[in-house]
Every structure is written in structure tokens, then in C-alpha cells.
Amino acid sequence: MRKSSNPLNARELSCLQWASIGKTSWETGMILGITERTVNFHIQNACRKLGVHSRQAAITIALNAGLVPGINASYYLSRVKTHQPALQETRRPSRSQPPRPKRVP
């Protein structure tokens, strides 16, 4: 029997894909129309099949193997609004009292 090059089924890949962009199990469940428990079940199956113990490790392997499309950084960065602080002069605050004279022992 020949092993498939992609051991993960469509639902496992879908759950990993949503997890890879930061969705929680609950959010993924709402998107896919399944329960949070079912999402966790599919992610645990993916972990077992990939031989890892954590969600992050499974996502990393899936991304590196090309099983899950990666995040295109330029796409997301083009949509992020950044706040550019206005340049302000850096001035020492004026003292209201003159400096104290140094004590001579």
C-alpha cells in the first residue's frame, strides 16, 4: 500500500490553516460550522499524523511542507495602518529654581 504524500485530510488542513493565522479553536469552529471540540479533535489528529505534540509545531510543519498556504506578509502589511508619531523637539525642561551650589567639605 502506497503512502499518500499528504497524510492530512481536508478538515485537518482547514483547521490548521485557520490556526496558522491566529484563529482560536472557537473562532475556527464558528467559521467552519463545527464545535470547538471538533476543531481540537482535528488539530490533535493532525499533530498525531505529523508526529508532533503541539498545535504550533503542526502548523510549522504544514507551512514548511506547503500543505497550508502561508501568510503573504506584504499583503497584510499593506493593510495595516501604522501610526507615525510627530517629531517633537527634545528640550530640557526649564528649571524654576537655580541649581544648588555644591558643598565643599
C-alpha positions as CSV (number, residue, x, y, z in Angstrom):
1,M,0.0,0.0,0.0
2,R,1.4,3.4,-1.1
3,K,1.5,6.2,1.5
4,S,0.0,9.5,0.4
5,S,2.3,12.5,0.2
6,N,-0.4,14.4,2.1
7,P,-1.4,12.4,5.2
8,L,-3.8,15.1,6.5
9,N,-7.5,15.2,5.4
10,A,-9.2,18.3,4.2
11,R,-10.8,19.2,7.6
12,E,-7.4,18.8,9.4
13,L,-5.8,21.1,6.9
14,S,-8.6,23.6,7.1
15,C,-8.3,23.7,10.9
16,L,-4.5,24.1,10.7
17,Q,-4.9,26.9,8.1
18,W,-7.2,28.9,10.3
19,A,-5.0,28.3,13.3
20,S,-2.0,29.4,11.3
21,I,-3.5,32.9,11.0
22,G,-4.2,33.1,14.7
23,K,-7.8,31.9,15.0
24,T,-8.8,30.2,18.2
25,S,-10.5,26.8,18.1
26,W,-13.8,28.5,19.0
27,E,-13.4,31.1,16.1
28,T,-12.4,28.3,13.7
29,G,-15.4,26.3,14.7
30,M,-17.7,29.3,14.1
31,I,-16.1,29.8,10.6
32,L,-16.3,26.1,9.7
33,G,-19.7,25.4,11.3
34,I,-18.3,22.8,13.8
35,T,-17.8,22.8,17.5
36,E,-14.7,23.9,19.3
37,R,-14.2,20.3,20.5
38,T,-14.3,19.1,16.9
39,V,-11.7,21.6,15.8
40,N,-9.4,20.5,18.7
41,F,-10.0,16.8,17.6
42,H,-8.9,17.6,14.0
43,I,-5.9,19.5,15.2
44,Q,-4.9,16.7,17.6
45,N,-5.3,14.2,14.7
46,A,-3.0,16.4,12.6
47,C,-0.5,16.6,15.4
48,R,-0.5,12.8,15.7
49,K,-0.1,12.2,12.0
50,L,2.7,14.7,11.7
51,G,4.4,13.3,14.8
52,V,4.4,16.4,16.9
53,H,2.9,17.4,20.3
54,S,1.7,20.9,19.8
55,R,-0.5,23.0,17.6
56,Q,2.4,25.4,16.8
57,A,4.6,22.5,15.7
58,A,1.9,21.1,13.5
59,I,1.3,24.5,11.9
60,T,5.1,24.9,11.3
61,I,5.4,21.5,9.6
62,A,2.3,22.1,7.5
63,L,3.6,25.5,6.3
64,N,7.1,24.2,5.6
65,A,5.7,21.3,3.7
66,G,3.4,23.5,1.6
67,L,0.3,21.8,2.9
68,V,-1.2,25.0,4.2
69,P,-0.8,28.3,2.2
70,G,1.5,30.7,4.1
71,I,0.7,34.2,5.1
72,N,1.8,36.7,2.5
73,A,3.4,39.4,4.7
74,S,3.3,42.1,2.1
75,Y,-0.5,41.6,1.7
76,Y,-1.1,42.0,5.4
77,L,1.4,44.8,5.9
78,S,-0.2,46.8,3.1
79,R,-3.5,46.8,5.0
80,V,-2.1,47.7,8.4
81,K,-2.4,51.3,9.4
82,T,0.6,52.4,11.2
83,H,0.8,55.4,13.4
84,Q,3.7,57.7,12.8
85,P,4.4,59.9,15.8
86,A,5.1,63.5,15.0
87,L,8.7,64.5,15.5
88,Q,9.0,66.8,18.5
89,E,11.9,68.8,19.6
90,T,13.6,67.4,22.6
91,R,14.3,70.2,25.0
92,R,15.4,70.1,28.6
93,P,12.7,71.3,30.8
94,S,13.5,74.7,32.3
95,R,14.2,74.8,36.0
96,S,12.2,77.1,38.1
97,Q,14.9,77.4,40.7
98,P,18.6,77.9,40.1
99,P,20.9,74.9,40.8
100,R,22.1,74.4,44.3
101,P,25.8,75.2,45.0
102,K,28.0,72.2,45.7
103,R,29.0,71.6,49.3
104,V,32.7,71.8,50.0
105,P,33.7,69.6,53.0
